[in-house]
Amino acid sequence: MPSTICAMNAVSSRLRGALRRGVCFCALAAAPLCGVGAGGGSAAVWPTHGWHAASPASVGLDEGVLRALDADIAGGRYGLVDSFQVFRCGDEVFSRKYSHDYAQLYAKEARTKGPLNARLTGRYNYFDPAWHPYYHGSDLHTMQSVSKTVTSVIIGIAMTRGDFKAGLDRPVLSYFDIDKVKNVDDRKRRMTLKDVMTMTTGLDWVEDVPYDDPRSDSSLMEATDDWVQYVIDKPMAHDPGTVFDYSSGATELLAYIFKKETSQDIDAYGERYLFGPLGMRHHWKRTYLGVVDTEGGLYLTGGDLAKIGYLYLNDGVWAGRRLVSESWVRESLTPAIDTGWQGLKYGLKWWLQPTGNGTQYIWHAIGFGGQRLMVFPSEKLIATFTGWDILRDAAFDSELAKRLEPAAGSARCAVPGH
């Protein structure tokens, strides 16, 4: 079909869908009232109150590629996946859910004390079906370390609004009473917020082992009452800013730092300036001392997770309002360091996968057990996955991205700015 006809069909399909939902399209003279996409001028239908459903073909996607991946997921090739959704041009174009009886699958582990079940019950028993993978029987799914990426977004919003006044060069220890911190040396004194954001703190931290391994600092931290103290007390192993060492504890420091810097709770702040404006339902767990679990405690739906990708595809603008500065978005998605894992690089809590030509990146937010947000900026394509394959937790992220990328082919979104 000629591209002009494709564009007309796509636009008319979106118009019909918008009219069904009562969306008012603004006239050119009233353009400031319309949502503005990344291109800076085209009226956009924003998914604040839910994504408009469309077919893959209507947005130029090869449905065969998506169906083939769906079949492999359903067949177990990628472990225990709970959902797979695809979004393009502001529409949801593919959605599948997969059912697993986790209460039965993990019945033995739920009753056995270990690194993933240190207290045998409650919100940090990863086998407790009341908490994982869904929150109390709802459709809110644990995001695990995708929470880190969302934390970065909220900090960017606070900086944009002027509520978080410190720059990324601020020393971390400036937020602590040094007399109450162990293992303070010159290296720890030089550790900055940017080092925390880029996983280059230099702290002696073990997280390159399975989370059910008793050596995992992340699991050891979660078994304590005071997570922040556990992290800041760790000795240094490297000069800050020099070595990528993935640390959930580093991100947990940000909940404490956010409160110190802004005098506000990061969950409440996120509800007011991110979750609310984007129409995102959520639950956010807290530590045993009541600190927001910024390292892994967030619950979202796959559809709402995709809104984070859509916000960044639109350079931090949502429905005509700038929520986060373009400079924060750009820095977040610029490689700060090579991770040495799956060929991925790391920005400000975003994983970055080089594309085939090596000049662009696929943006990833990744969480334990199969939580995945993938954004293909050139294709304006977003995919989300949820799952709860916590005993294997295989690293399929790059493979899944490579399977999804061909679905877009050479097609582009019909509406500029999407």
Secondary structure, DSSP 8 states (H G I E B T S, - for coil): --HHHHHHHHHHHHHHHHHHTT-----GGGGGGSEE-TTSSSEE--GGG--EE--TGGGT--HHHHHHHHHHHHTTTTSSEEEEEEEETTEEEEEEE----HHHHTHHHHTS-STT-TTSSSTT-TT-TTTSSBSTTSS-EE-TTHHHHHHHHHHHHHHHHTSS---TTSBGGGGS-GGG-SS--HHHHH-BHHHHHTT---B----SS-TTSTT-HHHHHHTSS-HHHHHHTS-B-S-TTSS----HHHHHHHHHHHHHHHSS-HHHHHIIIIIHHHT---EE-B-TTS-B-TTT-EEE-HHHHHHHHHHHHTTTEETTEE-S-HHHHHHHTS--EEEEETTEEESSS-EEEE-TTSSSEEEEEEETTTEEEEEETTTTEEEEEEE--TTT----HHHHHHHHGGGTTT---SSTT-
